[in-house]
Amino acid sequence: MMDLTGLSTRPSQVWGGVRLVPLVREEPLTDLRLHQELYDEGPGLVELGPRDSYLSYIPHGFVASWTGDGSPAAAYGTQLTSGRGELPTPCMPLQFHRRMVRRQAKDRLRFLPLHLALEGYLALHFGGPAIAWQEWSQRAIRNGLSPRAEEAYAGGQVHGLADALRIFEIHPNQCGLLVYTGDALAAAFAVPHPEDYRALHPSLVNDLYGELIHHYALLSAPLADFRTRIADAGIRSLADLRAAARRQEQDWALFHDSAMAGGLLDVPYTAQTVYRLGRFTLSRFLPPFALKQENHIGETITDEHGRIAYLKTFRLSENQVRRGHLLTRLAARDWHLAETAAELGITEAQLGLRLESAGFGYLLRQDVLDGYRKAARSRRG
């Protein structure tokens, strides 16, 4: 389950088919700060190791700065200048990135937002069959699932998102945002400090969003705004009005967290620690890949009590969930097709054809795949 302790929701704001829900911290974190490094737009190459790399759209990176003694940390690039008009040192355009997480100084770490999460999804059982069962091709045995590719949309391609972010009213102490299109949760974003959020708010238009979110934003009718009405009965003073408004905010938060964001919050995740930052931990997480349900991947920075300081999520499409589901079930059965098919309640031929439709047909020997197709035709006949 995901715990947003310390973050509370405020009433949403609507622009067309986009709904934006603010996340506010009563007590901002001061010993962890984030800032942005901008890169040239276009594809970038991330080198994971001597022989491993991938090509992706990399508009920006985040740099986390922290202190070891709990004293306040300044976001790099936002320190006070002498007042003579000096500008922060501009970032050099980067085309090659060595690893998604790289230490820049003793107390500063650069990482590529969402790439941690997406790499975790792409690397899911990447090695392929653990046992060389006769159904698998030699390519599958030698190379596993290489290459893997997934598609996503930049925020600028999500209809209405740029306008919604431009006119969005930023709340006092706001440290995050939940983005909905067609009232489907698209992404969650949270940072440690309100000043970090104000600096990083425009970066949401450069983030990656799933196919489902792009389609919902394009095809959705204008969303209804949840307007609050306070009955005048019982209101005798400003204090009464203030208390009634506070109750409405609390009711909205309960409704939102249980009904609208339940698909993100009320789900068991598998987390993997990536890096330690003093008392904080950078991790990424994967969902259970439940079919016909919301599934989000993402990354977090949590403190020593497990409370979220940084959060960024990506909602998987139905096809991406299906691929994750198939790979997870196969891996749980040591890639034995017959046993996996029996667990799923289908025939081995049906499982083989599901693998083909999911884009994994190359993992099967051609004669085996042809046999599955023939069996399917005979079944229909």
C-alpha positions as CSV (number, residue, x, y, z in Angstrom):
1,M,0.0,0.0,0.0
2,M,1.1,3.6,-0.6
3,D,1.2,5.9,2.3
4,L,0.8,9.6,1.7
5,T,1.1,10.6,5.4
6,G,2.1,14.2,5.6
7,L,0.4,15.1,2.3
8,S,-3.2,16.1,2.1
9,T,-5.4,16.8,-0.9
10,R,-7.2,20.1,-1.6
11,P,-10.2,20.7,-3.9
12,S,-9.6,20.0,-7.5
13,Q,-9.4,22.4,-10.4
14,V,-10.7,21.5,-13.8
15,W,-9.7,22.6,-17.3
16,G,-11.6,20.7,-20.1
17,G,-10.9,17.0,-19.7
18,V,-8.1,17.6,-17.2
19,R,-8.5,17.6,-13.4
20,L,-5.7,18.7,-11.2
21,V,-5.7,17.9,-7.5
22,P,-3.2,19.7,-5.2
23,L,-1.1,17.9,-2.6
24,V,-0.2,20.1,0.4
25,R,2.3,19.5,3.2
26,E,1.6,21.1,6.6
27,E,5.3,20.6,7.5
28,P,7.6,20.8,4.4
29,L,10.9,18.9,4.5
30,T,13.9,21.2,4.7
31,D,16.8,18.8,4.7
32,L,16.1,17.3,1.2
33,R,15.6,19.6,-1.8
34,L,15.1,18.9,-5.5
35,H,16.0,21.0,-8.6
36,Q,15.9,20.4,-12.3
37,E,18.6,20.0,-14.9
38,L,17.4,20.8,-18.5
39,Y,18.7,18.8,-21.4
40,D,18.4,19.3,-25.2
41,E,15.0,18.1,-26.3
42,G,15.1,14.9,-28.3
43,P,16.4,11.4,-27.8
44,G,19.2,10.7,-25.4
45,L,21.3,7.6,-24.7
46,V,21.5,6.2,-21.2
47,E,24.5,4.0,-20.6
48,L,23.6,1.4,-17.9
49,G,27.0,-0.4,-18.1
50,P,29.8,-1.4,-20.5
51,R,27.4,-3.2,-22.9
52,D,24.0,-2.1,-21.8
53,S,22.3,1.1,-22.9
54,Y,18.9,2.4,-24.1
55,L,17.6,5.3,-26.2
56,S,14.8,7.4,-24.8
57,Y,13.3,10.9,-24.7
58,I,15.1,12.7,-21.9
59,P,13.9,16.3,-21.4
60,H,15.3,16.8,-17.9
61,G,16.8,15.3,-14.8
62,F,16.3,15.9,-11.1
63,V,19.1,16.7,-8.7
64,A,18.5,15.8,-5.0
65,S,20.5,17.7,-2.4
66,W,20.4,16.7,1.3
67,T,22.1,17.3,4.6
68,G,23.2,14.6,7.1
69,D,22.4,16.5,10.3
70,G,18.9,17.6,9.5
71,S,19.9,21.2,8.8
72,P,18.1,23.0,6.0
73,A,19.4,22.3,2.4
74,A,19.1,24.7,-0.4
75,A,18.0,23.6,-3.9
76,Y,21.1,23.8,-6.1
77,G,20.7,26.7,-8.4
78,T,18.3,28.6,-6.1
79,Q,20.9,30.0,-3.7
80,L,21.0,33.8,-3.1
81,T,23.4,35.7,-5.4
82,S,25.2,39.0,-4.6
83,G,22.3,41.0,-6.2
84,R,24.4,42.1,-9.2
85,G,22.3,40.2,-11.7
86,E,24.4,37.0,-11.8
87,L,22.5,34.1,-13.1
88,P,23.0,30.5,-11.9
89,T,25.5,28.6,-14.0
90,P,23.7,27.2,-17.0
91,C,23.5,23.5,-17.4
92,M,25.5,22.1,-20.3
93,P,23.4,20.2,-22.9
94,L,23.8,16.5,-22.4
95,Q,23.4,13.7,-25.0
96,F,25.0,10.8,-23.1
97,H,24.0,9.9,-19.6
98,R,26.0,7.4,-17.6
99,R,23.4,5.6,-15.5
100,M,20.0,6.9,-14.5
101,V,21.3,7.6,-11.0
102,R,24.7,9.3,-10.6
103,R,26.2,11.0,-7.6
104,Q,27.4,14.5,-8.5
105,A,28.8,15.4,-5.1
106,K,28.9,14.1,-1.5
107,D,25.4,15.5,-0.8
108,R,24.0,15.7,-4.4
109,L,22.5,13.0,-6.6
110,R,21.3,13.3,-10.2
111,F,18.6,11.0,-11.5
112,L,16.3,10.8,-14.5
113,P,12.6,11.1,-13.4
114,L,10.4,8.2,-14.4
115,H,13.3,6.5,-16.1
116,L,14.0,4.6,-12.9
117,A,10.4,3.3,-12.9
118,L,10.3,2.6,-16.6
119,E,13.6,0.7,-16.5
120,G,12.1,-1.4,-13.7
121,Y,9.2,-2.3,-15.9
122,L,11.3,-2.9,-19.1
123,A,13.7,-5.1,-17.1
124,L,10.9,-7.3,-15.8
125,H,12.1,-10.9,-16.2
126,F,14.3,-9.5,-19.0
127,G,16.6,-12.6,-19.0
128,G,13.9,-14.7,-20.5
129,P,13.3,-18.4,-19.8
130,A,15.1,-19.6,-16.7
131,I,15.0,-23.2,-18.1
132,A,15.5,-24.1,-21.8
133,W,12.1,-25.8,-22.3
134,Q,11.7,-27.2,-25.8
135,E,9.0,-24.6,-26.8
136,W,11.3,-21.6,-26.5
137,S,13.4,-20.4,-29.4
138,Q,17.2,-20.2,-29.3
139,R,16.9,-16.4,-29.5
140,A,14.9,-16.5,-26.3
141,I,17.4,-18.7,-24.6
142,R,20.4,-16.6,-25.7
143,N,19.0,-13.0,-25.5
144,G,15.9,-13.2,-23.3
145,L,13.5,-10.4,-24.0
146,S,16.1,-8.2,-25.8
147,P,15.1,-5.8,-27.3
148,R,12.2,-4.4,-25.2
149,A,10.4,-1.3,-26.3
150,E,7.5,0.7,-25.0
151,E,5.7,3.8,-26.2
152,A,4.7,6.9,-24.2
153,Y,3.5,10.4,-24.9
154,A,5.2,13.6,-23.8
155,G,3.0,15.8,-21.7
156,G,2.8,18.4,-24.5
157,Q,0.9,15.8,-26.5
158,V,-1.7,15.3,-23.8
159,H,-4.7,17.5,-24.9
160,G,-5.3,20.3,-22.5
161,L,-2.5,19.5,-20.0
162,A,-0.2,22.4,-20.9
163,D,-3.1,24.9,-20.6
164,A,-4.3,23.4,-17.3
165,L,-0.8,23.6,-15.8
166,R,-0.4,27.2,-17.0
167,I,-3.6,28.5,-15.4
168,F,-3.4,26.3,-12.3
169,E,-3.6,28.1,-9.0
170,I,-0.7,26.9,-6.7
171,H,-1.7,26.7,-3.1
172,P,0.3,27.8,-0.1
173,N,2.5,24.9,1.0
174,Q,1.7,22.9,-2.1
175,C,4.2,20.2,-2.6
176,G,2.6,18.0,-5.2
177,L,-0.2,17.3,-7.8
178,L,-2.4,14.5,-9.0
179,V,-3.3,14.7,-12.7
180,Y,-6.5,13.2,-14.0
181,T,-7.7,13.0,-17.6
182,G,-11.3,11.9,-18.2
183,D,-11.2,11.4,-14.4
184,A,-8.7,8.6,-14.8
185,L,-5.6,9.0,-12.6
186,A,-2.7,9.8,-15.0
187,A,0.1,10.6,-12.7
188,A,1.1,11.6,-9.1
189,F,3.9,14.0,-8.3
190,A,5.2,15.1,-5.0
191,V,8.4,16.9,-3.8
192,P,9.8,17.8,-0.3
193,H,9.3,21.6,-0.3
194,P,6.9,24.2,-1.7
195,E,9.7,26.1,-3.4
196,D,10.8,22.9,-5.2
197,Y,7.3,22.4,-6.4
198,R,7.0,26.0,-7.8
199,A,10.2,25.5,-9.7
200,L,9.3,22.0,-11.0
201,H,5.5,22.6,-11.7
202,P,6.2,23.4,-15.4
203,S,8.2,20.2,-15.8
204,L,5.0,18.1,-15.7
205,V,4.4,19.1,-19.3
206,N,7.7,17.4,-20.3
207,D,7.0,14.2,-18.4
208,L,5.9,10.9,-20.0
209,Y,2.3,9.7,-20.0
210,G,0.7,6.5,-21.0
211,E,-1.4,5.7,-24.1
212,L,-4.6,5.4,-22.1
213,I,-4.1,8.9,-20.6
214,H,-3.5,10.5,-24.0
215,H,-6.7,8.9,-25.5
216,Y,-8.8,9.9,-22.4
217,A,-7.6,13.5,-22.7
218,L,-8.3,13.6,-26.4
219,L,-11.7,12.1,-26.3
220,S,-13.1,13.2,-22.9
221,A,-15.9,15.7,-22.6
222,P,-15.4,18.6,-20.2
223,L,-15.3,17.3,-16.7
224,A,-17.8,18.4,-14.0
225,D,-16.3,20.5,-11.2
226,F,-17.1,19.4,-7.7
227,R,-18.6,22.5,-6.2
228,T,-19.3,22.8,-2.5
229,R,-22.4,24.4,-1.0
230,I,-22.5,25.3,2.7
231,A,-26.0,25.5,4.2
232,D,-26.5,28.9,5.9
233,A,-28.4,27.2,8.7
234,G,-26.2,27.2,11.8
235,I,-23.7,29.7,10.4
236,R,-23.6,32.6,12.9
237,S,-20.0,33.8,12.7
238,L,-16.9,33.8,10.6
239,A,-15.6,31.0,12.9
240,D,-18.7,28.9,12.0
241,L,-18.1,29.5,8.3
242,R,-14.4,28.6,8.6
243,A,-15.3,25.4,10.5
244,A,-17.9,24.4,7.8
245,A,-15.4,25.1,5.0
246,R,-12.8,23.0,6.8
247,R,-15.3,20.1,7.1
248,Q,-16.0,20.3,3.4
249,E,-12.2,20.1,2.6
250,Q,-12.0,17.0,4.8
251,D,-15.0,15.4,3.2
252,W,-13.5,16.1,-0.3
253,A,-10.1,14.6,0.8
254,L,-11.8,11.4,2.2
255,F,-13.9,11.0,-1.0
256,H,-10.9,11.6,-3.3
257,D,-8.5,9.3,-1.5
258,S,-11.0,6.4,-1.2
259,A,-12.8,6.7,-4.5
260,M,-10.7,8.5,-7.0
261,A,-7.2,7.6,-6.0
262,G,-7.9,4.2,-4.6
263,G,-6.4,2.5,-7.6
264,L,-3.0,4.1,-6.7
265,L,-3.1,4.0,-2.9
266,D,-4.9,0.8,-2.1
267,V,-2.6,-1.6,-4.0
268,P,0.3,-3.8,-2.9
269,Y,3.6,-2.9,-4.6
270,T,6.9,-4.5,-5.0
271,A,9.7,-2.0,-4.2
272,Q,13.4,-2.1,-5.0
273,T,15.9,0.2,-3.3
274,V,18.1,2.1,-5.8
275,Y,20.2,4.5,-3.6
276,R,20.6,5.8,-0.1
277,L,20.7,9.6,0.5
278,G,21.5,10.0,4.2
279,R,18.3,9.3,6.1
280,F,16.4,9.1,2.8
281,T,16.0,6.1,0.3
282,L,15.4,6.3,-3.4
283,S,13.3,3.4,-4.6
284,R,11.2,2.3,-7.6
285,F,8.1,0.1,-7.4
286,L,6.0,-2.3,-9.6
287,P,2.3,-3.1,-9.3
288,P,0.8,-6.6,-9.1
289,F,-0.2,-6.4,-12.8
290,A,-3.9,-7.1,-12.1
291,L,-5.9,-7.3,-15.3
292,K,-8.6,-4.8,-16.0
293,Q,-7.5,-2.6,-13.1
294,E,-5.4,0.5,-12.6
295,N,-1.7,-0.3,-12.5
296,H,0.9,2.3,-11.8
297,I,4.7,2.1,-11.8
298,G,6.8,4.8,-10.1
299,E,9.6,5.9,-7.9
300,T,9.8,7.4,-4.4
301,I,12.2,9.0,-2.0
302,T,11.2,8.1,1.5
303,D,12.5,9.0,4.9
304,E,13.6,6.6,7.7
305,H,10.0,6.3,8.8
306,G,8.8,5.3,5.2
307,R,7.0,8.7,4.6
308,I,7.1,9.9,1.0
309,A,9.3,12.9,0.3
310,Y,9.3,12.5,-3.5
311,L,6.9,10.6,-5.7
312,K,6.4,10.3,-9.4
313,T,4.2,7.7,-11.1
314,F,3.3,6.4,-14.6
315,R,0.0,4.7,-15.4
316,L,0.4,1.6,-17.6
317,S,-1.9,0.9,-20.5
318,E,-4.0,-2.3,-20.7
319,N,-1.5,-3.8,-23.2
320,Q,1.4,-3.0,-20.9
321,V,-0.4,-4.5,-17.9
322,R,-1.1,-7.6,-20.0
323,R,2.6,-8.0,-20.9
324,G,3.6,-7.6,-17.3
325,H,0.9,-10.1,-16.2
326,L,2.1,-12.7,-18.7
327,L,5.8,-12.3,-17.8
328,T,5.0,-12.5,-14.1
329,R,2.9,-15.6,-14.4
330,L,5.5,-17.3,-16.6
331,A,8.4,-16.5,-14.3
332,A,6.4,-17.8,-11.3
333,R,6.2,-21.2,-13.1
334,D,9.8,-21.2,-14.3
335,W,8.6,-20.4,-17.8
336,H,6.8,-23.8,-18.2
337,L,4.0,-23.1,-20.7
338,A,1.7,-26.0,-19.8
339,E,1.8,-25.2,-16.1
340,T,1.3,-21.5,-16.7
341,A,-1.6,-22.1,-19.0
342,A,-3.2,-24.4,-16.4
343,E,-2.8,-21.7,-13.7
344,L,-4.5,-19.2,-16.0
345,G,-7.3,-21.6,-16.9
346,I,-6.6,-21.7,-20.6
347,T,-4.9,-24.1,-23.1
348,E,-1.3,-24.1,-23.9
349,A,-2.1,-23.0,-27.5
350,Q,-4.2,-20.1,-26.2
351,L,-1.3,-19.0,-23.9
352,G,1.1,-19.1,-26.9
353,L,-1.2,-17.0,-29.0
354,R,-1.5,-14.5,-26.1
355,L,2.2,-14.2,-26.0
356,E,2.3,-13.5,-29.7
357,S,-0.4,-10.8,-29.5
358,A,1.5,-9.2,-26.6
359,G,4.6,-8.9,-28.8
360,F,6.5,-11.9,-27.4
361,G,5.9,-14.3,-30.3
362,Y,9.7,-14.3,-31.1
363,L,10.3,-16.1,-27.9
364,L,8.6,-19.3,-29.2
365,R,10.0,-21.6,-31.8
366,Q,8.3,-21.0,-35.2
367,D,7.1,-24.6,-35.5
368,V,5.6,-24.5,-32.0
369,L,3.9,-21.2,-32.8
370,D,2.5,-22.6,-36.1
371,G,1.2,-25.5,-34.1
372,Y,-0.6,-23.2,-31.7
373,R,-2.2,-21.3,-34.6
374,K,-3.4,-24.6,-36.2
375,A,-4.9,-25.8,-32.9
376,A,-6.7,-22.4,-32.5
377,R,-8.2,-22.8,-36.1
378,S,-9.3,-26.3,-35.3
379,R,-10.9,-25.2,-32.1
380,R,-12.9,-22.5,-33.9
381,G,-13.8,-24.9,-36.7
